[in-house]
Amino acid sequence: MRDIFQRLYDSYHHDLFQFLFYMVKSRELAEDLVQEVYIKVLKSYNRFEGRSSEKTWLFSIARHVAIDWFRKQKRTAHGTAIDEETVHYLLKDESPLPEEIAMQNEQIRLMYKCMENCTVDQKLVLVLRYIQSFSISETADVLGWTESKVKTTQHRGLKVLRTLMEEVYKKEGIPNG
């Protein structure tokens, strides 16, 4: 089992961390959530049937870990649900992203800022498709969706990004090419 774990760690650790970091916007929290993913992997690897690739299986576990964390955050100490504005705040990017150097490009920086206005589902799809370079099929497997739903969510997320970026360009008088 040690060899299998080491292979999975070597192959996917950076991508898993990056995926969770993009979702929760906290390095420390992403590290904690990655540990939760590995604990679940160790406990359930013997039940992995190979119906999907190990990569999609791992990211599916990571997705569930992130969603569980978000659900826990939706509860206050009194057990009542918090409002959507607070959930949106939890997704807001307040810390620098791992690729700070690449963020020198103003268009990329603007795109990440505009992603704050996407839904959680749109953000999941955009991160998996364009940052993690998953195929539509792999994204559907990770999210447990149909390929059609992935395509629709991707289309809507890109439309939100495009509209918001065009508004900023227009407002600031920047030609968008």
C-alpha positions as CSV (number, residue, x, y, z in Angstrom):
1,M,0.0,0.0,0.0
2,R,2.9,2.3,0.7
3,D,4.1,2.1,-2.9
4,I,0.6,2.8,-4.2
5,F,0.2,5.8,-1.9
6,Q,3.6,7.1,-2.9
7,R,2.8,6.8,-6.6
8,L,-0.5,8.6,-6.1
9,Y,1.2,11.3,-4.0
10,D,3.9,11.9,-6.5
11,S,1.5,11.9,-9.4
12,Y,-1.3,14.1,-8.1
13,H,-0.4,15.9,-4.9
14,H,0.4,19.3,-6.5
15,D,-2.8,19.1,-8.6
16,L,-5.0,18.1,-5.7
17,F,-3.6,20.9,-3.5
18,Q,-4.0,23.4,-6.3
19,F,-7.6,22.4,-6.9
20,L,-8.5,22.6,-3.2
21,F,-6.6,25.9,-2.9
22,Y,-8.6,27.5,-5.8
23,M,-11.8,26.4,-4.1
24,V,-11.1,27.5,-0.5
25,K,-8.6,30.3,-1.0
26,S,-6.5,29.4,2.0
27,R,-3.1,27.6,1.9
28,E,-3.5,26.1,5.4
29,L,-7.0,25.0,4.8
30,A,-6.1,23.4,1.5
31,E,-3.3,21.5,3.1
32,D,-5.7,20.2,5.8
33,L,-8.2,19.2,3.2
34,V,-5.6,17.4,1.1
35,Q,-4.8,15.4,4.2
36,E,-8.5,14.5,4.5
37,V,-8.4,13.3,0.9
38,Y,-5.4,11.1,1.6
39,I,-7.0,9.6,4.7
40,K,-10.1,8.8,2.6
41,V,-8.0,7.3,-0.2
42,L,-6.1,5.1,2.3
43,K,-9.3,3.9,3.9
44,S,-11.1,3.2,0.6
45,Y,-8.4,2.3,-2.0
46,N,-9.2,-1.4,-1.7
47,R,-12.8,-0.6,-2.8
48,F,-11.5,1.4,-5.9
49,E,-13.0,-0.6,-8.8
50,G,-11.2,1.2,-11.7
51,R,-14.4,2.3,-13.4
52,S,-12.7,5.7,-13.7
53,S,-9.1,6.7,-13.8
54,E,-7.3,7.1,-10.4
55,K,-7.0,10.8,-11.3
56,T,-10.8,11.3,-11.6
57,W,-11.4,9.2,-8.5
58,L,-9.0,11.3,-6.4
59,F,-10.5,14.5,-7.7
60,S,-14.0,13.2,-7.0
61,I,-12.9,12.6,-3.4
62,A,-11.3,16.0,-3.2
63,R,-14.6,17.6,-4.5
64,H,-16.6,15.8,-1.8
65,V,-14.1,16.9,0.9
66,A,-14.4,20.5,-0.3
67,I,-18.2,20.4,-0.5
68,D,-18.4,18.9,3.0
69,W,-16.2,21.7,4.3
70,F,-18.5,24.3,2.6
71,R,-21.5,22.7,4.1
72,K,-19.9,22.8,7.6
73,Q,-19.2,26.5,7.0
74,K,-22.9,27.1,6.2
75,R,-23.8,26.5,9.8
76,T,-23.3,28.9,12.6
77,A,-22.6,27.9,16.2
78,H,-26.4,27.9,16.7
79,G,-26.9,25.4,13.9
80,T,-28.8,27.8,11.6
81,A,-27.9,28.3,7.9
82,I,-25.9,31.4,7.0
83,D,-26.9,33.6,4.1
84,E,-25.6,33.3,0.5
85,E,-23.6,36.5,0.9
86,T,-21.5,34.9,3.5
87,V,-21.0,31.7,1.4
88,H,-19.9,34.0,-1.5
89,Y,-17.5,35.7,0.9
90,L,-16.0,32.3,1.8
91,L,-15.3,31.7,-1.9
92,K,-13.8,35.1,-2.4
93,D,-10.1,35.2,-3.3
94,E,-8.3,37.2,-0.6
95,S,-4.9,35.6,-0.8
96,P,-2.4,35.3,-3.7
97,L,-2.8,32.3,-6.0
98,P,0.1,29.7,-6.3
99,E,1.0,31.0,-9.8
100,E,1.8,34.5,-8.6
101,I,4.3,35.0,-11.3
102,A,1.8,34.1,-14.1
103,M,-0.6,36.6,-12.4
104,Q,1.6,39.4,-13.7
105,N,-0.6,39.3,-16.8
106,E,-3.5,41.8,-16.2
107,Q,-6.0,39.7,-18.2
108,I,-5.4,36.6,-16.1
109,R,-5.6,38.6,-12.8
110,L,-8.9,40.1,-14.0
111,M,-10.2,36.7,-15.0
112,Y,-9.6,35.3,-11.5
113,K,-11.2,38.4,-9.9
114,C,-14.3,38.0,-12.2
115,M,-14.5,34.3,-11.3
116,E,-15.6,35.4,-7.8
117,N,-19.0,36.2,-9.4
118,C,-19.5,32.7,-10.8
119,T,-21.6,30.1,-9.0
120,V,-19.8,27.3,-7.1
121,D,-20.7,24.9,-9.8
122,Q,-19.4,27.2,-12.6
123,K,-16.2,27.8,-10.6
124,L,-15.7,24.0,-10.1
125,V,-16.1,23.4,-13.8
126,L,-13.8,26.3,-14.9
127,V,-11.1,25.3,-12.4
128,L,-11.2,21.6,-13.5
129,R,-11.4,22.4,-17.2
130,Y,-9.0,25.3,-17.6
131,I,-6.7,25.3,-14.6
132,Q,-6.4,21.5,-14.0
133,S,-6.9,20.7,-17.8
134,F,-9.4,18.0,-17.3
135,S,-11.4,16.8,-20.3
136,I,-15.2,17.2,-20.3
137,S,-15.5,13.5,-19.7
138,E,-13.1,13.6,-16.7
139,T,-14.8,16.7,-15.3
140,A,-18.2,14.9,-15.6
141,D,-16.7,11.9,-13.8
142,V,-15.3,14.0,-11.0
143,L,-18.5,16.0,-10.4
144,G,-20.8,13.0,-11.0
145,W,-22.6,14.9,-13.7
146,T,-23.5,14.3,-17.3
147,E,-21.2,15.7,-20.0
148,S,-24.1,17.8,-21.1
149,K,-24.4,19.4,-17.7
150,V,-20.6,20.1,-17.6
151,K,-20.8,21.7,-21.1
152,T,-23.8,23.9,-20.1
153,T,-22.2,24.9,-16.8
154,Q,-18.9,25.7,-18.6
155,H,-20.7,27.7,-21.2
156,R,-22.6,29.8,-18.6
157,G,-19.5,30.3,-16.5
158,L,-17.5,31.5,-19.5
159,K,-20.4,33.8,-20.4
160,V,-20.3,35.3,-16.9
161,L,-16.6,35.8,-17.1
162,R,-16.7,37.3,-20.6
163,T,-19.5,39.8,-19.7
164,L,-17.8,40.9,-16.5
165,M,-14.4,41.3,-18.1
166,E,-15.9,43.3,-21.0
167,E,-17.6,45.6,-18.5
168,V,-14.3,46.2,-16.7
169,Y,-12.5,46.8,-20.0
170,K,-15.2,49.2,-21.1
171,K,-15.3,51.0,-17.7
172,E,-11.5,51.5,-17.6
173,G,-11.2,52.2,-21.4
174,I,-8.9,49.2,-22.0
175,P,-9.1,47.7,-25.5
176,N,-9.9,44.0,-25.1
177,G,-8.4,42.0,-27.9
